[in-house]
């Protein structure tokens, strides 16, 4: 009970706990998908860091519809930028 009281005092609406919980579930799943299903260590690492960035470093507020639209827009913009970076890179 003391832990719950401490958490309620420091994070009243459990926003940080929810964000951390989502990241703790999504990051390992995407890493496992990249390494076990796709069998690409590069894709697994990219998925882990990408999900970390989208779930923990980006703070989107507002109604659920606005948050989903912002996350989808961020994912699309990130995918476009990765594709452009790949096209203009000079592989050795």
C-alpha positions as CSV (number, residue, x, y, z in Angstrom):
1,X,0.0,0.0,0.0
2,X,2.9,2.4,0.7
3,X,4.2,2.0,-2.8
4,X,0.8,2.9,-4.3
5,X,0.4,5.9,-2.0
6,X,3.9,7.1,-3.0
7,X,3.1,6.6,-6.7
8,X,-0.2,8.4,-6.3
9,X,1.5,11.4,-4.7
10,X,4.2,11.6,-7.4
11,X,2.1,10.6,-10.5
12,X,-1.5,11.4,-9.6
13,X,-3.1,10.4,-12.9
14,X,-0.6,7.5,-13.5
15,X,0.4,9.1,-16.9
16,X,4.1,8.2,-16.5
17,X,3.2,4.6,-15.4
18,X,0.9,4.2,-18.4
19,X,3.6,5.4,-20.8
20,X,6.3,3.2,-19.2
21,X,3.9,0.2,-19.3
22,X,3.2,0.7,-23.0
23,X,6.9,1.0,-23.8
24,X,7.7,-2.1,-21.6
25,X,5.2,-4.1,-23.7
26,X,5.7,-2.7,-27.2
27,X,9.5,-2.4,-27.3
28,X,10.3,-6.1,-26.6
29,X,7.6,-7.3,-28.9
30,X,8.9,-5.2,-31.8
31,X,12.5,-6.3,-31.1
32,X,11.4,-9.9,-31.0
33,X,9.4,-9.5,-34.3
34,X,12.5,-7.9,-36.0
35,X,14.9,-10.5,-34.7
36,X,12.9,-13.7,-34.8
37,X,10.3,-13.2,-37.6
38,X,12.1,-10.9,-40.0
39,X,15.6,-12.2,-38.9
40,X,17.2,-8.9,-39.2
41,X,19.3,-7.5,-36.3
42,X,19.2,-4.1,-38.0
43,X,15.4,-4.1,-38.2
44,X,15.1,-5.3,-34.6
45,X,17.4,-2.5,-33.3
46,X,15.6,0.1,-35.4
47,X,12.2,-1.1,-34.2
48,X,13.3,-1.0,-30.6
49,X,14.8,2.5,-30.8
50,X,12.0,3.8,-32.9
51,X,9.3,2.6,-30.5
52,X,11.3,4.1,-27.6
53,X,11.3,7.4,-29.3
54,X,7.7,7.4,-30.3
55,X,6.4,6.1,-27.0
56,X,8.6,7.8,-24.4
57,X,10.1,10.9,-26.0
58,X,7.0,12.3,-27.8
59,X,4.3,13.8,-25.6
60,X,1.1,14.2,-27.4
61,X,-1.9,15.5,-25.5
62,X,-5.6,16.0,-26.3
63,X,-8.4,13.6,-27.2
64,X,-7.7,10.1,-28.3
65,X,-8.4,10.8,-32.0
66,X,-5.9,13.7,-32.0
67,X,-3.2,11.6,-30.3
68,X,-3.7,8.7,-32.8
69,X,-3.5,11.1,-35.7
70,X,-0.4,12.7,-34.4
71,X,1.3,9.3,-33.8
72,X,0.4,8.1,-37.3
73,X,1.6,11.3,-38.8
74,X,4.9,11.0,-36.9
75,X,5.3,7.3,-38.1
76,X,4.6,8.3,-41.7
77,X,7.0,11.2,-41.6
78,X,9.7,9.1,-40.0
79,X,9.2,6.3,-42.6
80,X,9.5,8.9,-45.4
81,X,12.7,10.4,-43.9
82,X,14.2,6.9,-43.5
83,X,13.5,6.1,-47.1
84,X,14.9,9.5,-48.3
85,X,18.0,9.0,-46.2
86,X,18.5,5.5,-47.6
87,X,18.1,6.7,-51.2
88,X,20.6,9.6,-50.8
89,X,23.2,7.5,-48.8
90,X,26.4,6.3,-50.2
91,X,26.8,2.7,-49.1
92,X,30.4,1.4,-49.0
